[in-house]
Amino acid sequence: MKNFFRTHDRGGIADTTGETADSGLFMETIQYHNEDDEIIARNNLVAVFFSQAPYDTFSPEIEQVFDAWTNTVPPDALAWSLLGEHATTLKPFNTQTIGKCKSILDPAQVRKREISCFEISGPEKYGPSYAFITVGSHETDEDIANFVEMRFPTEFIQTGGIRSFIDFIVKCASLLPYDSGYASYSLCWGIESEKDKAGEIIVPLALTNHGYDINTNDWTRFNIGRKSRGARWMTFVGNALLNKIGSRGEMKNRLGDGIEIIKAGKGLAFQAGNMPESGKEGENESLPLLRSVAALIEPISLFNDMGLEVLFNKDAEKIDRWEKRFLS
């Protein structure tokens, strides 16, 4: 495995791009730093699941997913924590942190709180390579969804093996009563107070590299309801939504060759190719599999996502263009 790193100074923002080649596979890591060398934007490999089921009815299963994640990532991934709905400052991870997370997931405790949530991340404090984030409520709302998100560095697929990663994500999905979800390369912001600067980096990249997700799940949860965020490398659709897009036979005929349909607990995953792709400027037509998935799930997809507004500086035309990038 070869690693090449280039650093360019872009008006006080450092752009660190790592390119890795192994067995013909190309992997790229992108990080943008502020003047204090903190990450304000980067790319990750992200998996997330949304569910409108009351949080207390599946918080024990979230604990199982959390255990699986902690057993999968390296020890330095457990460096920082944000525990509970009133926490605003990242605290160093310690020997008691895992126990506190599991207490938050205890169904009896969930029913006592309006919101139950925590985040474990590292090794970086901002824009971490690894993260486990979950937010939910035992009360239901037609617009709001609970979610579980896992982040990894982009090279994680390569070092751990693509098949192992797919199996891991499908196993996690099988534990959860998800309505929708996905796994994809994703552009992530790092520091809340510099989210506008992150948007200046993320939005142009996403508009020219169509395979990237834009990670706003902590805000998207407030308006996604029981919908999908759209086509990604692995697009998970729960049974309730599957009923709105046809039988498995009809779906297979519409998707055509190249899309693998995977049974994933109480739903299906549509895998668009062997590896995730970010796409490149001028080459986005080379993502026909994602276009095929997008057309299939258009009736159940979320548009006008309010979670995107800050990063896009409330530019409705650009939001619409990005959300419908596979449908034009």
Secondary structure, DSSP 8 states (H G I E B T S, - for coil): -EEEEEEEEETTEEEEEEEEEETTEEEEEEEEE-TTS-EEEEEEEEEEEEE-S-GGGTHHHHHHHHHHHHHHS-GGG--EEEESTT--S-EE--TTHHHHHHHHT-HHHHTT-S-EEEEEEESSSSS-SEEEEEEE-SS--SS--EEEEEEE-TTHHHHH-HHHHHHHHHHHHHHS--SEEEEEEEEEE--GGGHHHHHHHHHHHHHH-TT-EE--HHHHTTT-SS-B----SEEEEEHHHHTTT--HHHHHHHH-TTEEEEE-SSEEEEEESSS-----TT-GGG-HHHHHHHHHHGGGB--S-GGGTTTTTT-HHHHHHHHTTTT-
